Amino acid sequence: MNTEILGIIVMFIVTLLLGLPLGKYIAKVYGNEKTWLDPLFQPLERFFYRVTGINPSLQMTWKQHLVALLTINLLWFLLSMVILMNMGYLPLNPDGNPGMTADLAFNTSISFLVNCNLQHYSGESGVSYLGQIWLMFLQFVTAGVGMAAAVVIFKAFRDKTTTQLGNFYDFFVKSCTRILLPISVLVAAIFVFQGMPMTFEGKDSMITVAGDTVQVSRGPVAAFVPIKHLGTNGGGFFGANSAHPFENPNYLTNMVEMIAQFIIPMAMIFAFGFFIRKRKFSWMMFGVMTIGFIILTIPNIKMEMAGNPAIAQMGIDTSMGAMEGKEIRIGAAASGFWSIVTTMISTGSVNSMHDSYMPLSGMNELIAMMVNAFYGGVGAGILNFFIFIILAVFISGLMVGRTPEFMGKKVEAREMKIAMIVALAHPFLILVGTALATAFPAQGASTLNNPGFHGFSEILYEYTSSAANNGSGFEGLGDNTIWWNISTGIVLLLGRFIPIIGPIAIAGLLAEKKFIPEGEGTLKTDTSTFGLMVFAVIAIIAALSFFPALALGPIAEYFSM
């Protein structure tokens, strides 16, 4: 077997084997059961609650959860604007990097606030070390917010009838202290021993192979990169992200980074099953997501390993695959695998340049973000998938002539209206944004380096990445302009909070309803048949919404080669 393929299989299997016990641990954390990390982190959490005056045992309704979530995000946004616009005057800036303009600070603050980390700047020259530390903080807390939001869904279906859905701050703090922080420390230790920089000194002078002296940026990289992946954030310390040798030194660190960004989204699926005591249901979810993942991953690996036929026709050896925009230390296969994982689970980090991929590989990366429900980000993946479950339950109920029910609760008009708004908001934001950018080329298309079909794909990718809270990009697009900073900033906000508000509202409404015990006519939602129904709903919505746009971009580019 090709060793590159073997490496990919190992990465997936190791993630699954680690994800199962981690999912059980996560369920215990949110269920207030004893864990071996309690003696270490309970004093820290008590100190935090004592200083802030928060009562973690105070139960909240779903509306109170949303108020707390949105309020704390607003405070972080305001503080972020102040820090990013004034970095030139603040400490920890040995390289003298300037503060950001208002529109770039607006985009960056929102981007990191919504767990997207779309970067319209180059990390080593656009942000000071203080700015990097602040952005690292946001990568912790925004991941914690997504996980806390998902736990509201957990609570809604564990209790038969309730309006009390736990405490947002309790879920949020435990997400950061009990889950994200300890794993980040472990991953950071591996990175330091593999040569990743961890320093507050400025640029260093180095002599190249050609004998030239160059100034090389460095910094507290080993602290930044773990949470970048574990929190499915994806923001790069350097402009080249994980294609940079300081941010991803070798194949081992590439494997660790891949497992790190994959493990919590996978573990959250199993945690849901452990928490609500329906493990079979979590395996149904895992099966649907994994089928979708495989359908997109295998073609990408195959196409990137096959190489570019246009280059092969020039008599150039392409036996190593399509290596334009890829790192030789990582290879075409591992890069192709990463490209689907990072777009499917909304991390958005890159170890190669997606703009250089084969047209249909780029299409698969777009589809992964357009679907936005296979694994997904930490917490947010469960929320997005939950919407499709509600739609599938409703359609299945109508097909058999019964009132739709999900886990003992009737799905009625209110829940369906909210689910449809959430499901349609995603394609609306992507397609309207793309249409406006192409309709006003002086603003939206003026910074394209590639005309024609690929240029359209670059615009489509930018808005898709923003709406899916992904953050990766086809970087042939010059995106640090007022148009792109403001327009994608708006899409980022709506693309993050609509899919959080909607599922929490549905879960809260269902939790309040009278519990109906399962009977002979109850729709079984933990079967492979229902899983196929969910998959069909996802495929139909994605295909009908996005196929025309994909036909104008990557599909047309493929047939023009």
Number of C-alpha atoms within 10 A of each C-alpha: 5 7 9 16 14 10 14 19 12 14 19 15 12 12 21 17 12 15 23 20 14 20 24 18 22 25 24 16 21 21 17 9 11 11 12 8 13 14 10 11 15 14 11 13 18 14 12 13 16 11 9 9 9 13 13 16 11 13 16 17 18 26 14 14 22 18 11 14 21 14 10 11 17 13 10 16 20 13 12 22 21 15 19 28 19 15 22 18 13 16 12 18 19 13 17 17 17 18 21 21 13 15 19 25 23 21 27 26 25 28 31 28 26 29 35 33 33 31 23 22 17 14 20 21 15 20 25 26 27 17 24 23 17 16 24 21 14 26 28 23 23 24 28 26 29 25 27 29 27 25 29 26 25 23 23 25 23 18 15 18 17 19 19 18 25 23 22 26 21 19 22 22 19 22 24 20 19 21 19 20 16 14 15 22 15 11 21 21 14 16 26 14 10 16 16 25 18 17 13 15 15 18 15 10 11 12 11 9 7 6 8 8 11 12 11 12 17 22 23 17 24 27 22 23 26 30 29 29 28 30 31 35 37 31 33 27 28 23 17 18 24 24 24 17 16 22 26 25 18 17 14 14 19 22 19 19 24 24 23 22 30 29 26 32 28 28 26 29 26 28 29 27 22 23 22 19 14 14 17 15 22 19 18 22 29 18 17 22 22 15 13 19 18 12 11 21 22 14 16 28 24 16 20 25 22 16 21 19 13 10 12 13 10 8 8 11 11 16 11 14 19 24 20 18 16 22 18 12 14 20 20 28 26 25 29 28 22 26 28 27 27 29 29 33 30 35 30 33 32 25 26 26 21 23 19 17 26 20 22 20 25 25 21 22 26 25 22 29 27 24 23 27 26 30 31 32 36 34 26 32 25 28 27 25 21 23 26 23 22 22 22 23 24 22 16 19 18 12 10 11 9 13 15 23 22 19 18 21 20 18 22 13 10 12 22 16 13 17 24 15 15 22 22 13 16 25 23 15 22 26 17 13 23 22 15 14 22 18 12 11 12 11 15 24 24 14 17 19 13 14 11 12 19 24 22 22 29 27 26 26 29 25 29 33 30 30 30 35 34 34 31 29 26 21 17 18 22 16 23 16 15 16 16 25 22 16 18 27 25 19 25 31 19 19 27 23 15 16 23 22 20 22 27 23 22 23 21 24 18 27 25 17 16 13 16 15 10 12 8 6 8 17 21 16 21 16 14 16 12 20 22 15 20 27 21 15 17 24 14 10 16 20 15 10 17 17 13 11 17 22 15 16 25 26 20 17 20 16 8 8 9
